[in-house]
Amino acid sequence: MSGHERDMRFVTVLCGVGVLISVPIFTKLFGAIGAASATAFFISLQNLLAVYFVKKRLGFNTLKFWQKI
């Protein structure tokens, strides 16, 4: 374990609660497209927040993996 489990727990809980609240609302308003859009948004948010915490705690950006070190 790296000691950064709290960051990932925060990101997972935040996005999980967001999905649980938004998917029923968007499903009722827009059907399956609304549910898919809400889910895609929160999965993207989860990944971007994880990138942010990696940069903050470890000092490197995982989205720039193609650049030379």
CYANA upper distance limits for C-alpha pairs under 8 A (distance plus 0.5 A):
  1 MET  CA      5 GLU  CA      8.32
  4 HIS  CA      8 MET  CA      7.48
  5 GLU  CA      9 ARG  CA      6.56
  6 ARG  CA     10 PHE  CA      6.57
  7 ASP  CA     11 VAL  CA      6.81
  7 ASP  CA     50 ALA  CA      8.44
  7 ASP  CA     53 PHE  CA      7.35
  8 MET  CA     12 THR  CA      6.51
  8 MET  CA     50 ALA  CA      7.36
  9 ARG  CA     13 VAL  CA      6.51
 10 PHE  CA     14 LEU  CA      6.50
 11 VAL  CA     15 CYS  CA      6.64
 11 VAL  CA     46 GLN  CA      6.56
 11 VAL  CA     49 LEU  CA      7.08
 11 VAL  CA     50 ALA  CA      7.49
 12 THR  CA     16 GLY  CA      6.33
 12 THR  CA     46 GLN  CA      7.30
 13 VAL  CA     17 VAL  CA      6.51
 14 LEU  CA     18 GLY  CA      6.72
 15 CYS  CA     19 VAL  CA      6.64
 15 CYS  CA     42 PHE  CA      6.12
 15 CYS  CA     43 ILE  CA      7.85
 15 CYS  CA     45 LEU  CA      7.74
 15 CYS  CA     46 GLN  CA      6.59
 16 GLY  CA     20 LEU  CA      6.70
 16 GLY  CA     42 PHE  CA      8.40
 17 VAL  CA     21 ILE  CA      6.69
 18 GLY  CA     22 SER  CA      6.42
 18 GLY  CA     42 PHE  CA      7.47
 19 VAL  CA     23 VAL  CA      6.08
 19 VAL  CA     38 ALA  CA      7.28
 19 VAL  CA     39 THR  CA      6.67
 19 VAL  CA     42 PHE  CA      6.94
 20 LEU  CA     24 PRO  CA      7.72
 21 ILE  CA     25 ILE  CA      7.54
 22 SER  CA     26 PHE  CA      6.48
 22 SER  CA     38 ALA  CA      6.86
 23 VAL  CA     27 THR  CA      6.29
 23 VAL  CA     34 GLY  CA      7.81
 23 VAL  CA     35 ALA  CA      5.53
 23 VAL  CA     38 ALA  CA      6.33
 23 VAL  CA     39 THR  CA      7.41
 24 PRO  CA     28 LYS  CA      6.65
 24 PRO  CA     35 ALA  CA      7.79
 25 ILE  CA     29 LEU  CA      6.83
 26 PHE  CA     30 PHE  CA      6.14
 26 PHE  CA     31 GLY  CA      7.41
 26 PHE  CA     34 GLY  CA      5.17
 26 PHE  CA     35 ALA  CA      6.12
 26 PHE  CA     38 ALA  CA      7.44
 27 THR  CA     31 GLY  CA      4.81
 27 THR  CA     32 ALA  CA      6.45
 27 THR  CA     33 ILE  CA      8.01
 27 THR  CA     34 GLY  CA      5.67
 27 THR  CA     35 ALA  CA      5.41
 29 LEU  CA     34 GLY  CA      7.58
 30 PHE  CA     34 GLY  CA      5.15
 30 PHE  CA     35 ALA  CA      8.07
 31 GLY  CA     35 ALA  CA      7.04
 32 ALA  CA     36 ALA  CA      6.63
 33 ILE  CA     37 SER  CA      6.52
 34 GLY  CA     38 ALA  CA      6.63
 35 ALA  CA     39 THR  CA      6.65
 36 ALA  CA     40 ALA  CA      6.49
 37 SER  CA     41 PHE  CA      6.58
 38 ALA  CA     42 PHE  CA      6.87
 39 THR  CA     43 ILE  CA      6.67
 40 ALA  CA     44 SER  CA      6.60
 41 PHE  CA     45 LEU  CA      6.61
 42 PHE  CA     46 GLN  CA      6.49
 43 ILE  CA     47 ASN  CA      6.84
 44 SER  CA     48 LEU  CA      6.68
 45 LEU  CA     49 LEU  CA      6.49
 46 GLN  CA     50 ALA  CA      6.66
 47 ASN  CA     51 VAL  CA      6.79
 48 LEU  CA     52 TYR  CA      6.72
 49 LEU  CA     53 PHE  CA      6.77
 50 ALA  CA     54 VAL  CA      6.72
 51 VAL  CA     55 LYS  CA      6.74
 51 VAL  CA     61 ASN  CA      7.28
 51 VAL  CA     62 THR  CA      6.83
 51 VAL  CA     63 LEU  CA      7.95
 52 TYR  CA     56 LYS  CA      6.61
 52 TYR  CA     61 ASN  CA      8.40
 53 PHE  CA     57 ARG  CA      6.36
 53 PHE  CA     58 LEU  CA      8.46
 54 VAL  CA     58 LEU  CA      5.88
 54 VAL  CA     59 GLY  CA      7.32
 54 VAL  CA     60 PHE  CA      7.30
 54 VAL  CA     61 ASN  CA      7.51
 54 VAL  CA     62 THR  CA      8.06
 55 LYS  CA     59 GLY  CA      5.08
 55 LYS  CA     60 PHE  CA      5.35
 55 LYS  CA     61 ASN  CA      5.74
 55 LYS  CA     62 THR  CA      8.17
 56 LYS  CA     60 PHE  CA      8.48
 61 ASN  CA     65 PHE  CA      8.12
